[in-house]
């Protein structure tokens, strides 16, 4: 499993069960670089758009879905904070559904966990953590979040489950063929 990381204004998987982006470019790049089972960690920005007690903290993570969607095809616009709108337009209209999500209860400080800040690429797009950094993030206490249900999210979870099942069968077949 790979772990990507990105700065967000917050982490609200129970109302916005999506990984949102300002453009298709960044969303589609994450879809290309990730595979079924990969995750993305949500780090709160340090600006006023994030809660004061969350700024610079790792808030949660989500298993990355496999399909591109429009944010408003999944989430009712009333669920989105006013800060997400500018001149009547949604700032993050492109998204990937979350398959599963976890919350970091202690909201660990990013720099204390990784020993560094994120690259600028993690502002609009996602950055891939190396194995050591991913292990540090995953070692932080976290708990599974109950995500809402919808037709889009149910389809996404079914797709992810079928891909995971196929990968397990292929790996089992490989073991049988190679004898290892």
C-alpha positions as CSV (number, residue, x, y, z in Angstrom):
1,X,0.0,0.0,0.0
2,X,1.2,3.5,-0.9
3,X,0.4,6.5,1.2
4,X,-0.1,9.9,-0.4
5,X,-0.5,13.1,1.5
6,X,-2.1,16.5,0.7
7,X,-3.1,19.7,2.4
8,X,-6.8,20.3,2.9
9,X,-8.9,22.8,4.8
10,X,-10.3,20.1,6.9
11,X,-11.4,16.5,7.1
12,X,-15.2,15.8,7.2
13,X,-15.7,12.3,5.8
14,X,-19.2,11.9,7.4
15,X,-20.5,14.8,5.3
16,X,-18.0,15.0,2.4
17,X,-16.8,11.4,1.8
18,X,-14.6,12.6,-1.0
19,X,-11.0,13.5,-1.8
20,X,-11.5,16.9,-3.5
21,X,-9.5,18.9,-6.0
22,X,-9.6,22.2,-7.8
23,X,-9.0,20.7,-11.2
24,X,-9.2,17.4,-13.1
25,X,-5.4,17.5,-13.6
26,X,-4.5,16.9,-10.0
27,X,-7.4,14.4,-9.4
28,X,-6.6,12.4,-12.5
29,X,-2.9,12.3,-11.6
30,X,-3.7,10.8,-8.2
31,X,-5.9,8.2,-10.0
32,X,-3.0,7.3,-12.4
33,X,-0.4,7.0,-9.6
34,X,-2.5,5.1,-7.1
35,X,-3.8,1.5,-7.1
36,X,-6.6,-0.1,-5.3
37,X,-5.9,-0.1,-1.5
38,X,-3.7,3.0,-1.5
39,X,-4.5,5.8,0.9
40,X,-4.2,9.5,1.2
41,X,-3.5,11.4,4.5
42,X,-5.3,14.8,5.1
43,X,-3.2,17.5,6.6
44,X,-4.8,20.8,7.6
45,X,-3.5,23.9,5.9
46,X,-1.9,26.5,8.2
47,X,-4.2,29.3,7.0
48,X,-7.4,30.7,8.5
49,X,-9.5,28.3,6.3
50,X,-8.5,25.5,8.6
51,X,-9.6,25.3,12.3
52,X,-7.2,26.9,14.6
53,X,-6.6,23.7,16.6
54,X,-6.1,21.7,13.4
55,X,-3.6,23.8,11.4
56,X,-0.5,21.8,10.4
57,X,-2.0,18.6,11.8
58,X,-2.7,15.2,10.3
59,X,-6.4,14.9,10.6
60,X,-7.3,11.7,8.8
61,X,-6.8,9.4,5.9
62,X,-8.9,7.7,3.3
63,X,-8.6,4.8,1.0
64,X,-8.6,6.2,-2.5
65,X,-11.4,5.1,-4.8
66,X,-10.9,4.2,-8.4
67,X,-13.2,6.6,-10.3
68,X,-13.3,10.3,-11.0
69,X,-16.5,12.1,-10.0
70,X,-17.8,15.6,-9.7
71,X,-18.1,16.7,-6.1
72,X,-21.7,17.9,-6.5
73,X,-22.7,14.5,-7.9
74,X,-22.1,13.0,-4.5
75,X,-22.5,15.8,-1.9
76,X,-25.3,18.2,-1.5
77,X,-24.0,21.7,-1.8
78,X,-25.5,22.7,1.6
79,X,-23.0,20.3,3.2
80,X,-20.1,22.3,1.9
81,X,-18.8,25.2,4.1
82,X,-19.1,28.7,2.7
83,X,-15.3,28.9,2.4
84,X,-15.5,26.3,-0.4
85,X,-17.4,28.7,-2.6
86,X,-16.2,31.8,-4.5
87,X,-18.4,34.0,-6.7
88,X,-21.0,31.2,-6.7
89,X,-18.5,28.6,-7.9
90,X,-17.3,25.6,-6.0
91,X,-13.5,25.8,-5.5
92,X,-13.0,22.0,-5.4
93,X,-15.4,20.6,-8.0
94,X,-13.5,17.4,-8.9
95,X,-13.2,14.4,-6.6
96,X,-12.5,10.8,-5.9
97,X,-14.8,8.9,-3.6
98,X,-13.4,7.6,-0.3
99,X,-13.7,3.8,0.0
100,X,-12.9,3.9,3.8
101,X,-11.7,6.6,6.1
102,X,-9.9,6.9,9.4
103,X,-9.6,9.8,11.8
104,X,-6.5,10.6,13.9
105,X,-8.0,11.4,17.3
106,X,-4.8,13.1,18.6
107,X,-4.4,15.3,15.4
108,X,-0.6,14.7,15.3
109,X,1.5,17.6,14.1
110,X,2.9,16.9,10.6
111,X,6.4,18.2,11.3
112,X,6.7,16.2,14.5
113,X,5.7,13.0,12.8
114,X,7.6,13.4,9.5
115,X,10.4,15.8,10.6
116,X,9.7,18.0,7.6
117,X,7.1,20.1,5.8
118,X,5.3,18.9,2.7
119,X,6.4,19.9,-0.7
120,X,4.5,22.6,-2.6
121,X,3.0,19.8,-4.8
122,X,0.9,18.8,-1.8
123,X,-1.1,22.0,-1.9
124,X,-3.0,21.4,-5.1
125,X,-2.1,17.8,-5.7
126,X,-0.9,14.8,-3.7
127,X,2.7,13.8,-2.8
128,X,3.8,10.2,-2.3
129,X,5.4,9.5,1.1
130,X,8.3,7.1,1.2
131,X,7.9,3.8,3.2
132,X,9.5,5.2,6.3
133,X,7.3,8.3,6.4
134,X,4.2,6.2,5.6
135,X,5.0,3.9,8.5
136,X,5.3,6.9,10.8
137,X,1.9,8.2,9.8
138,X,0.3,4.8,10.0
139,X,1.7,4.3,13.5
140,X,-0.3,7.2,14.8
141,X,-3.5,6.1,16.6
142,X,-6.4,6.3,14.3
143,X,-10.0,5.0,14.2
144,X,-12.3,3.9,11.4
145,X,-15.0,6.5,10.5
146,X,-18.5,5.4,9.4
147,X,-19.0,6.9,6.0
148,X,-22.4,7.8,4.6
149,X,-24.1,5.7,1.9
150,X,-25.2,6.7,-1.5
151,X,-25.4,5.0,-4.9
152,X,-22.1,6.5,-6.0
153,X,-20.2,5.5,-2.8
154,X,-21.8,2.0,-2.8
155,X,-20.6,1.5,-6.5
156,X,-17.2,2.7,-5.5
157,X,-16.9,0.3,-2.6
158,X,-18.0,-2.6,-4.8
159,X,-15.5,-1.7,-7.5
160,X,-12.7,-1.6,-4.9
161,X,-13.8,-4.9,-3.4
162,X,-13.8,-6.6,-6.7
163,X,-10.3,-5.3,-7.6
164,X,-9.0,-6.4,-4.2
165,X,-10.5,-9.9,-4.7
166,X,-9.0,-10.1,-8.1
167,X,-5.5,-9.2,-6.8
168,X,-5.8,-11.8,-4.0
169,X,-6.8,-14.5,-6.5
170,X,-4.0,-13.5,-8.9
171,X,-1.5,-13.6,-6.0
172,X,-2.8,-17.0,-4.9
173,X,-2.6,-18.3,-8.4
174,X,1.0,-17.0,-8.8
175,X,2.0,-18.9,-5.6
176,X,0.4,-22.1,-6.9
177,X,2.1,-21.8,-10.3
178,X,5.6,-20.9,-8.9
179,X,5.4,-23.3,-6.0
180,X,6.4,-20.6,-3.5
